[in-house]
């Protein structure tokens, strides 16, 4: 039952946001009493903590599987972007931004874990891109990996990038192209242009 509650709550949080969903909503969706939920989770914050940890672990496992294929680094980033958007429901409600606003302690813990994981992933991606002649040799790997993380988390701010003007899928594509055009060699640019063209067909 605990796993069922967590699964239902996670789906509701991703679709409607961490702030919007109440314990009543979860109970109603599952057709159970709030008492049943409280027998497994002390409060809504405990569900959110478990839910975000579950999402994080699932996303990390998926990204690990993608990187194991050792595709070229440009394709790899597009595959990761597709996977994350698919499993975060396109982030229609910008759940992570809501988390930052209403549950800052949980958000800080999660952001640190995201940074550590993404930093390792990006450093490996950039170094491989340099070795393959797709990324410029003179880039500062630590700067580029950190600015990528900063930008990727920053574009989730719905006040600056409202979904009405920047649908998530389009926004992530724009950011990924912006990032890659700053680091590619002429060889990498050809591959990037080809990939963008095939994605638009």
N, C-alpha and C positions, 0 to 999 in steps of 0.2 A: 504493500500500500504506500509506503514511503516513496518508493521509486515512481509509482504512478502519480502521486501528488507532485513530485518534483518535475516529472515530464510535462504534466498539464500546465503547471505554473510557468515553466520555461517557455512553452509555446505561447501562452498568454502574454508573458513579458515581452517576448520578441515581436509579437504582432501589435501589441497595444502600449507597451512601455512599462517600465518598473513602477513609475509613480501612479499610473492610471489604474492598475489592477489591484484589487483589494482581496483580503482573505474571503470575503463574501463571494466575490467573483469566482475564485478558485473552487470554493465549496459548491456553488451553483453549477459551474461547468461540469463538475464530477458527480453531481447529485449525491453529495455526502454532507455531513454536518461539519461546522467549523471545529467542533470538539474533536472530531477525528483528525483533522489537520493538526490541531494543537497537541495531540498525543504524539505526533512525530516531529513537529517543529515548534519551538517556543514562541516564535513571532514571525511576522512577515520578513523582517531583516534576515532571519536565519534561513528562510527559503531562498531569498535573493542571493545570499552568500553561497549556498549550495548550488544554486542554479548557475551563477556566473562561473563558479569553479568547474562545473560540468561542461558548460559551453567552451570555456578556455581549453580544457583537456581534449575535447572533441575536435576543436579547430587545430590544435597543435598536432594531434595524431594524423589528421587529414593532410596538413602541410608536410609533415614528415614523409608521408607516403608519396606525395608529389615530388619532393626533392630527391627521393630514392631513385626516381626514374632518370635523373641526371640529363634532363632535356637542356637545350641551350638556355642560358640565364634569362634571356628576354621572354621566351615562351613560358618558362617556369613562373615568372612573375604574373603573367596573364592567367595561367592555370590556377595559381593561388588566389588571385583576385576573384575568379569565377567561383571557386570553391567557397570562399569566405562569404561572398554575397548570397550564394544559394543557401548556405546554412544559417545565415543571420537574417533570413527572410528579406533580403534587400535592404535591411536596416531602415524600414519605412518609418519607424518611430524614433530613430537614433537612440536605441536603448542605452548605449554606453554614455551618451551625453546626458541622458536623464539620470543615469547612475551617478555621474559626476556631480550633478546638481543636487540630488536629493539623498544620496547615500555616499558621501565623500570618502568615508573610511574604507568601505568596500572597494570603491573605485581606485583609491590610491594603491591598495594591495594588488588589485588586478592589473593596474597600469604597470607596476613594477615587474610583475610576472610577464606581461605582454612585451615590455621593453627588452627584458633579458632574453626571451625566446626569439623575438624578431631581430634583435641585434646580431645574434649568432647566425641566424638564417640569412640576413642581408649581407653580412661580411663575407660569408661563404659564397653567396651569389655574385657579389661584386668581384671578388678575387678570381672566381672562375671566368667571369666575363672578361677580365683583363687578360687572363691566360689564353683565352680563346680568340683574343684580338677584337672582341665586340665592344669592350669598354676601354676608354682612354687610360693609358698607363700613368698619367700624371695626376689622377684624381686622388684626393685624400679619402681613403676608404672609411675611416672612422667618421669623418664629417658627413659624407654622403649617406652612410647607413643611418646616422642619427637624424639627419635632416629629413630623410625618407620617413622615419617613424613619426617625427614631429608633424610632418605634413599629413600623413595618413590618418593620424588621430585628430588633427586640427580640422580637416574637412568634414568631420562628423558634427561640427557645431552648426546646429540648425538655424541659429540666429544669423550666422554669416553666410551659410550655404543652404537657404531654405529649399526643401524638396520640390516645391512648386516651380522653382527656377532651375534647380540642379537635381534631377532624378538620380538616385544613388548609383545606378549602373553607369550612367553617362558621366557622372562626377568622378567615379573611380577610374574610368577609362581616360578621362582628361588628365587626372593627376598622374596616372601611370605613364602616359605619353610625355607629360611635362618632365617627369623624373628621368625617363630614359633618354630623351633628346639632349639632356644636359650631360650625359656621360658616354654616349655611344661614339664609336669610331665610324668612318665612312662605311666600313663593312657591316657594323652593327646597325647603322641607319637603314641600309638596304633591307636587312632582315626585318627591322621594325616596320618600315613602310609596307612590306609585303604582308606582314602579320595584321596590321591595321586594315589593309585593303581586304584581306580575306575575312576578317571579322565583320566588315561592313556589307559583305555580299550576302 
